[in-house]
Amino acid sequence: MDYMDTEEIMKNNKKSVLFFYQSGRVSRLNSKLHYAKEMFYGFHYFKEKNYNVYTSEFKSHKTKFGKYFFLIFEKRIRSLLKLPLYWSFVTNKSNYKKIIKSDYVILSNNRVACSVLPMIIISKFFKNKSVYLSFIMGLFANNPRFKILRVLQKFYIKILLSQINYFIFLSKGEYDFAVTNFKKYKNNFFYLPFAIDLNIWKDLNNCAQEHILFVGNDGKRDYSLAEKLSQELPIEKFVYVSEEINTDNVSNNSIVYSGSWGNPAIEDSDLRDLYNNAKITIIPLKESLQPSGQSVALQSLACGTPVLITKTSGFWDNENFKDSENIFFIDNNDINNWKEKILSISNLDKQQLAQIIENGKNTISLNYDLIDFNKNIETIIHGNK
């Protein structure tokens, strides 16, 4: 169910904003739970600013044709071009009607943007004046095997870049890549570090340091390494919040909460408690331009728990984060290096570790506040630099 019906929007003269999500947002908006707001990309801010706000999400196929199209055609194209193409999940009259009646359309990631693109093209053909903004997270991270497929991928990306007004990159590395390789559209590119809801993610003080924590489900996590670490450090208690962890591969001293953001196993307040009670949060990553692990790292640091993360080309902020000052980096995913690094962090002088933790919290509060993030979104969609 949408947050606001399209017809209601047309009854007044307020600017309307359509937030297009992949999944999981509408159910949270309609719930009474106290949840973190960062994954809504400005929804609550625009609502409080008296815009008309409404939503749309990916939906499963209701017809035999839709299922056939997805399994036989769309899935193969997605695999060949290495692009997140889910046209059949979004292309329908209802969504098209929402798009053409909106002043602004905010697309929460490149999966949504790539999938909604055909409807955007059609709407512009009929002189629709909606302003489109898309967040980018790993659009350029995967390359097809063959040259002809790489050409087709780049062609689709160029169409995407030409049809959407503004792009917000959450990783400085990916932003720099786009500016270098797609110079024609660079004036439409903005780097805006992902921010978090500091009303939820905060240090509760005097919490026990009970476990080593792993959180996440995206494809750039190194799940095998995360599992093996529990076997290599059997005296440590590991807690995993992920549906990608195989319980057969972790130590007996481990707890696994098998869930995702869209289908959570625990509430945000419970996750905050897990951060607060952790010795360290580990984020082993595969090399990629995608800013993987970003939200987890920020949440953990805001809660006063140090983070150990693989340093990849997609790391989002090399200016504000420094190894052993407010975060811990590791250059590769060798199991022995990870084991030694975790032990060395555990053996740090208490005063030294406390200073690193305090530096991490200060970095988040100064640079990653959701309020500033949302204000910047509003500034960009109004065409202000």
C-alpha positions in Angstrom: 0.0 0.0 0.0 1.4 3.4 -0.9 2.0 6.1 1.7 -0.2 8.6 -0.1 -2.7 7.8 -2.9 -1.9 9.4 -6.2 -5.4 11.0 -6.5 -5.0 12.7 -3.1 -1.7 14.3 -4.4 -3.5 15.9 -7.3 -6.0 17.7 -5.1 -3.5 20.2 -3.8 -0.6 22.3 -5.2 2.2 20.9 -3.1 5.2 19.4 -4.8 5.0 15.7 -5.0 7.9 13.2 -4.6 7.8 9.6 -5.5 10.3 7.4 -3.7 11.0 4.2 -5.7 12.4 1.4 -3.6 13.4 -2.1 -4.2 11.6 -3.7 -1.2 10.9 -3.6 2.5 10.2 0.1 3.0 6.5 0.3 2.7 6.0 -2.4 5.3 8.2 -0.4 7.7 6.4 2.9 7.0 3.1 1.2 7.8 4.4 -0.4 11.0 4.5 1.0 14.5 8.1 0.0 15.0 10.8 2.4 15.9 13.3 2.0 13.1 16.3 3.8 11.6 15.5 6.2 8.8 18.7 6.2 6.7 17.5 3.5 4.2 14.6 5.7 3.1 16.8 8.3 1.2 15.0 11.4 2.4 11.4 10.2 2.7 10.8 11.3 6.2 12.6 14.6 5.7 10.4 15.5 2.6 7.3 14.5 4.5 8.2 16.8 7.4 8.9 19.6 4.9 5.3 19.3 3.7 5.9 17.7 0.3 3.4 15.2 -0.9 5.3 11.9 -0.6 4.4 8.5 -1.8 6.2 5.2 -2.6 6.5 2.3 -5.0 8.4 -0.9 -4.7 9.4 -4.0 -6.7 6.5 -6.5 -6.8 6.5 -10.1 -7.8 5.0 -11.3 -11.0 1.2 -11.8 -11.0 0.9 -13.2 -14.5 2.3 -16.2 -16.3 3.7 -13.9 -18.9 5.6 -11.9 -16.3 7.1 -15.0 -14.7 8.0 -16.4 -18.1 9.6 -13.1 -19.2 11.6 -12.9 -16.0 12.9 -16.5 -16.1 13.6 -16.9 -19.8 14.5 -13.5 -21.1 15.1 -10.9 -18.5 17.3 -13.1 -16.2 19.5 -14.1 -19.2 20.0 -10.5 -20.3 20.9 -9.5 -16.7 23.4 -12.3 -16.5 25.0 -11.4 -19.9 25.2 -7.6 -19.5 26.0 -7.7 -15.7 23.3 -5.0 -15.2 20.5 -5.1 -12.5 17.6 -5.3 -15.0 14.3 -6.1 -13.3 11.9 -4.4 -15.8 9.1 -6.9 -15.1 9.1 -6.1 -11.4 8.2 -2.4 -12.0 6.8 -1.9 -15.4 3.0 -1.4 -15.1 0.3 1.2 -15.6 0.2 2.0 -11.9 3.9 2.9 -11.6 3.8 4.8 -14.9 0.9 6.9 -13.6 2.8 7.7 -10.4 5.9 8.8 -12.4 4.1 11.2 -14.7 2.2 12.8 -11.8 5.3 13.4 -9.8 7.4 16.5 -9.7 10.4 14.6 -8.4 11.2 10.9 -8.6 13.9 9.6 -6.3 15.3 6.2 -7.2 17.0 4.5 -4.2 19.7 2.6 -6.1 21.0 1.7 -9.6 18.9 -1.5 -9.6 15.8 0.5 -9.3 17.1 3.1 -11.9 18.0 0.5 -14.5 14.7 -1.2 -14.1 12.5 1.9 -14.2 14.4 3.4 -17.2 12.0 2.2 -20.0 9.1 4.0 -18.2 11.2 7.1 -17.8 12.0 7.1 -21.6 8.4 6.7 -22.5 7.3 9.5 -20.1 9.9 11.9 -21.6 8.7 11.0 -25.1 5.3 12.4 -24.0 6.9 15.5 -22.6 6.8 14.6 -19.0 8.6 17.2 -16.9 9.4 15.1 -13.8 12.9 15.5 -12.3 14.7 12.2 -11.7 17.5 11.5 -9.1 19.2 8.2 -8.6 21.6 6.9 -6.0 24.5 4.9 -7.4 26.1 2.0 -5.5 28.2 -0.3 -7.7 26.8 0.4 -11.1 30.2 0.0 -12.7 31.4 -2.8 -10.5 30.8 -5.8 -12.9 32.0 -6.2 -16.5 30.7 -8.7 -19.0 33.1 -11.3 -20.3 33.0 -10.5 -24.0 33.7 -7.2 -25.8 30.3 -7.0 -27.6 28.5 -7.4 -24.2 30.7 -4.7 -22.6 29.7 -2.4 -25.5 26.0 -3.1 -24.9 26.4 -2.6 -21.2 28.1 0.7 -21.7 25.4 1.7 -24.2 22.6 1.0 -21.7 24.5 2.9 -19.0 24.9 5.9 -21.3 21.1 5.9 -21.9 20.6 5.8 -18.2 22.9 8.7 -17.7 21.2 10.7 -20.4 17.7 10.2 -19.1 18.1 10.9 -15.3 18.8 14.4 -14.2 21.0 13.8 -11.2 23.1 11.0 -9.7 24.3 10.8 -6.1 27.3 8.5 -5.6 27.9 7.1 -2.2 31.5 6.1 -2.9 34.2 8.7 -3.7 36.0 6.0 -5.7 33.0 5.2 -7.9 32.2 8.9 -8.3 35.8 9.6 -9.6 35.5 6.6 -11.9 32.2 8.0 -13.4 33.6 11.5 -13.8 36.7 10.2 -15.6 34.9 7.7 -17.9 31.6 9.6 -18.5 32.7 13.2 -18.7 29.7 14.3 -20.8 27.5 13.8 -17.7 29.8 14.8 -14.9 27.8 18.0 -14.1 25.0 15.7 -13.1 27.2 13.7 -10.7 27.4 14.4 -7.0 29.4 12.6 -4.3 27.4 12.5 -1.1 28.5 10.0 1.6 25.8 7.8 3.0 24.6 9.0 6.4 22.9 7.3 9.3 20.1 8.0 11.8 22.0 9.0 14.9 18.8 8.9 17.0 19.1 5.1 16.7 22.7 4.3 16.2 24.4 5.6 19.3 26.7 4.6 22.2 24.7 3.3 25.1 27.8 3.4 27.4 28.9 0.7 29.8 27.9 -2.2 27.6 29.7 -5.5 27.9 32.1 -6.5 25.1 30.9 -10.0 24.6 31.3 -10.9 20.9 32.8 -10.3 17.5 30.0 -9.1 15.1 29.3 -9.6 11.4 26.4 -7.9 9.7 25.4 -7.8 6.0 24.0 -9.6 3.0 25.4 -7.9 -0.2 27.3 -9.8 -2.9 30.6 -8.1 -2.1 31.0 -9.5 1.4 33.5 -12.4 1.8 31.2 -14.8 3.7 33.5 -17.7 3.6 36.2 -15.7 5.4 33.7 -14.4 8.0 32.7 -18.0 8.7 36.2 -19.4 8.9 37.3 -16.7 11.4 34.9 -18.2 14.0 36.7 -21.6 13.5 40.2 -19.9 13.8 39.2 -18.1 17.0 37.3 -20.7 18.8 37.5 -19.0 22.2 35.7 -16.0 20.8 31.9 -15.7 20.5 30.8 -14.7 17.0 27.4 -13.2 16.2 26.2 -13.0 12.6 23.3 -11.0 11.3 23.0 -12.3 7.8 21.0 -14.7 5.7 24.1 -15.6 3.7 25.9 -17.4 6.6 25.8 -21.2 6.7 25.4 -22.3 10.3 27.2 -25.5 9.5 30.4 -23.5 8.7 30.7 -21.6 11.9 31.9 -22.5 15.4 29.6 -23.9 18.0 30.2 -20.8 19.9 28.4 -18.7 17.3 24.9 -17.2 17.0 23.3 -16.6 13.6 20.4 -14.3 13.0 19.3 -15.2 9.5 17.7 -12.2 8.1 18.1 -9.2 5.8 17.1 -5.5 5.8 13.9 -6.3 3.9 13.2 -9.4 6.0 14.8 -8.7 9.3 15.4 -11.3 11.9 15.8 -8.6 14.6 14.6 -5.0 15.0 17.0 -2.1 14.6 17.0 -1.5 18.4 18.2 -5.1 18.9 20.9 -4.6 16.3 22.0 -1.5 18.0 22.4 -3.5 21.2 24.5 -6.1 19.3 26.8 -3.3 18.1 27.1 -1.9 21.6 27.9 -5.3 23.1 30.5 -6.2 20.5 34.3 -6.0 20.8 34.7 -5.3 17.2 32.6 -5.4 13.9 34.3 -7.2 11.1 33.6 -6.4 7.4 35.6 -8.7 5.0 35.0 -7.5 1.4 35.8 -8.6 -2.1 37.6 -6.1 -4.2 35.0 -3.8 -6.0 34.1 -0.2 -6.8 30.8 -0.8 -4.8 30.8 0.9 -1.4 30.0 -2.3 0.3 29.9 -2.4 4.1 29.3 1.4 4.4 26.1 1.5 6.5 27.3 -1.3 8.8 30.6 0.5 9.4 29.0 3.8 10.1 26.4 2.2 12.5 29.0 0.3 14.4 31.3 3.3 14.8 28.4 5.5 16.0 27.7 2.9 18.6 31.2 3.1 19.9 32.4 -0.3 18.4 35.6 -0.4 16.4 35.5 -1.6 12.8 37.9 -3.8 10.9 37.2 -3.7 7.1 39.0 -4.7 3.9 40.3 -1.7 2.1 38.9 -1.8 -1.4 38.7 0.7 -4.3 35.1 1.3 -3.4 35.8 2.5 0.1 33.6 5.6 0.4 35.8 8.2 2.2 39.6 8.1 2.2 39.8 11.6 3.5 38.0 11.2 6.8 39.0 7.7 7.7 42.5 6.8 8.7 43.8 3.4 9.7 44.3 2.9 13.4 43.0 6.5 14.0 39.2 6.0 13.7 38.9 2.7 11.9 41.0 -0.4 11.2 41.9 -1.4 7.6 43.3 -4.6 6.2 44.6 -4.9 2.6 43.6 -8.5 1.8 41.5 -11.4 2.9 44.1 -13.8 4.0 42.7 -15.7 7.0 45.9 -15.5 9.0 46.2 -11.8 8.5 42.6 -11.3 9.7 43.2 -13.5 12.7 46.4 -11.7 13.7 44.7 -8.3 13.2 41.8 -9.1 15.4 44.1 -10.4 18.1 46.3 -7.3 17.9 43.2 -5.0 18.2 42.1 -7.0 21.2 45.5 -6.5 22.8 45.7 -2.8 22.3 46.2 -0.6 25.3 42.8 0.3 26.7 43.4 4.0 26.6 44.7 3.8 23.0 41.6 1.8 21.9 39.3 4.2 23.8 40.8 7.1 21.8 40.3 5.3 18.5 36.7 4.6 19.4 36.1 8.2 20.4 37.6 9.4 17.1 35.3 7.1 15.2 32.2 8.5 17.0 33.3 12.0 16.3 34.0 11.3 12.7 30.4 10.0 12.3 28.7 12.8 14.1 30.6 15.5 12.1 30.4 14.0 8.6 27.6 11.4 8.5 24.5 13.0 10.1 21.3 12.0 8.2 19.8 15.5 8.6 22.6 17.1 6.5 22.3 14.2 4.0 18.6 14.8 3.4 19.1 18.6 3.1 21.7 17.9 0.3 19.2 15.7 -1.5 16.6 18.5 -1.6 19.2 21.0 -2.8 20.3 18.7 -5.6 16.8 17.9 -7.0 16.0 21.6 -7.1 19.0 22.1 -9.4 21.2 23.9 -6.9 24.9 23.0 -6.9 
